[in-house]
Amino acid sequence: MNILDRGANAVAVLAALSKSQAMIEFDLSGNILTANESFCRALGYELREIVGKHHSMFVEPAYASSAEYKAFWTKLSAGKFDQQQYKRLGKGGREVICARLGGRGDRRIVFGVVAAARRGGDDFV
């Protein structure tokens, strides 16, 4: 049995993950639907600053306009899973390493985890 097919138990599992992982949720076009407090803190944003904006706010402008980035979203919107780590940018250009955790639902793609973040000039933590 799939853990997410267990109704209220699935909700409890997701709530526990949200407490321990930095998570963000997008629609299939890459628009931010919501994020948990851990994600916002790791990237240095308040939730109100990111909801409704596009994922491209977390990447370098040259990458956001690249064929590679378009292919990234084509892959995700098709529900394809990957386990790569990606360099993303937090507020002020701070580097953050993110890994994709989730998959495609009816209308959403769920992401997690912030694996490491630079604090000022420090190494990744």
C-alpha positions as CSV (number, residue, x, y, z in Angstrom):
1,M,0.0,0.0,0.0
2,N,1.3,3.5,-0.9
3,I,1.6,5.6,2.2
4,L,-0.1,8.5,0.5
5,D,-3.2,6.4,-0.2
6,R,-3.9,6.1,3.5
7,G,-6.2,9.2,4.0
8,A,-5.7,10.9,7.4
9,N,-2.4,8.9,7.9
10,A,-1.0,10.4,4.7
11,V,-1.9,13.9,6.0
12,A,0.0,13.1,9.3
13,V,3.0,11.9,7.3
14,L,3.1,15.1,5.2
15,A,2.7,17.2,8.3
16,A,5.6,15.4,9.9
17,L,7.7,15.9,6.8
18,S,6.9,19.5,6.7
19,K,8.2,19.9,10.3
20,S,11.5,18.3,9.4
21,Q,12.1,19.3,5.8
22,A,12.1,22.6,3.9
23,M,9.3,22.2,1.4
24,I,7.8,24.2,-1.4
25,E,4.8,23.5,-3.7
26,F,4.4,24.7,-7.3
27,D,1.7,24.3,-10.0
28,L,2.7,22.6,-13.2
29,S,3.9,25.8,-14.7
30,G,6.3,26.6,-11.9
31,N,4.3,29.2,-10.0
32,I,4.7,29.0,-6.3
33,L,1.6,27.9,-4.4
34,T,2.9,27.7,-0.9
35,A,6.0,26.9,1.1
36,N,6.6,25.9,4.7
37,E,8.4,28.0,7.3
38,S,11.6,26.0,7.0
39,F,11.8,26.6,3.3
40,C,11.2,30.4,3.7
41,R,13.8,30.6,6.4
42,A,16.4,28.6,4.4
43,L,16.0,30.9,1.4
44,G,15.6,34.1,3.4
45,Y,12.0,35.0,2.3
46,E,8.7,35.6,3.9
47,L,5.9,33.4,2.4
48,R,4.1,36.5,1.1
49,E,7.2,37.5,-0.9
50,I,7.2,34.3,-3.0
51,V,3.6,33.0,-3.3
52,G,2.3,33.6,-6.8
53,K,5.8,34.2,-8.2
54,H,7.6,31.8,-10.6
55,H,10.3,29.3,-9.6
56,S,12.7,31.3,-11.8
57,M,13.1,33.7,-8.9
58,F,15.4,31.1,-7.4
59,V,17.8,30.7,-10.3
60,E,20.3,32.9,-12.1
61,P,18.7,34.9,-15.0
62,A,20.8,33.3,-17.7
63,Y,19.7,29.9,-16.6
64,A,16.1,30.9,-16.3
65,S,16.1,31.8,-20.0
66,S,17.9,28.7,-21.1
67,A,16.7,25.6,-23.0
68,E,18.0,23.6,-20.1
69,Y,15.6,25.3,-17.7
70,K,12.7,24.9,-20.1
71,A,13.6,21.2,-20.3
72,F,13.7,21.0,-16.5
73,W,10.1,22.3,-16.2
74,T,8.9,20.1,-19.1
75,K,10.3,17.1,-17.3
76,L,8.7,18.0,-14.0
77,S,5.3,18.9,-15.5
78,A,5.3,15.4,-17.1
79,G,5.7,13.9,-13.6
80,K,9.2,12.5,-14.1
81,F,11.2,12.0,-10.9
82,D,14.8,12.9,-10.4
83,Q,17.2,12.9,-7.5
84,Q,19.6,15.6,-8.6
85,Q,20.7,18.5,-6.4
86,Y,20.3,21.9,-7.8
87,K,22.0,25.2,-7.0
88,R,19.3,27.8,-6.3
89,L,19.5,31.4,-5.1
90,G,18.0,32.6,-1.9
91,K,17.3,36.2,-1.1
92,G,20.2,38.5,-1.8
93,G,21.8,35.9,-4.1
94,R,22.8,33.5,-1.4
95,E,23.5,30.0,-2.8
96,V,21.2,27.1,-1.6
97,I,21.4,23.5,-2.7
98,C,18.0,21.9,-3.2
99,A,17.0,18.4,-4.1
100,R,13.7,17.4,-5.7
101,L,11.7,15.1,-3.4
102,G,8.1,14.9,-4.7
103,G,6.2,14.1,-7.7
104,R,3.3,15.2,-9.8
105,G,-0.2,15.3,-8.4
106,D,-3.3,16.4,-10.3
107,R,-2.3,20.0,-10.4
108,R,0.8,20.3,-8.4
109,I,4.5,19.5,-8.1
110,V,5.9,19.2,-4.6
111,F,9.6,20.0,-4.0
112,G,11.8,19.6,-1.0
113,V,14.5,19.6,0.6
114,V,16.9,22.4,1.1
115,A,20.1,20.3,1.5
116,A,22.5,23.1,2.3
117,A,22.7,26.9,2.4
118,R,25.5,29.3,2.5
119,R,25.5,31.8,5.3
120,G,27.3,34.9,4.2
121,G,30.7,33.8,3.0
122,D,30.6,30.5,5.0
123,D,30.7,27.1,3.5
124,F,27.5,25.1,2.9
125,V,26.0,23.9,6.2
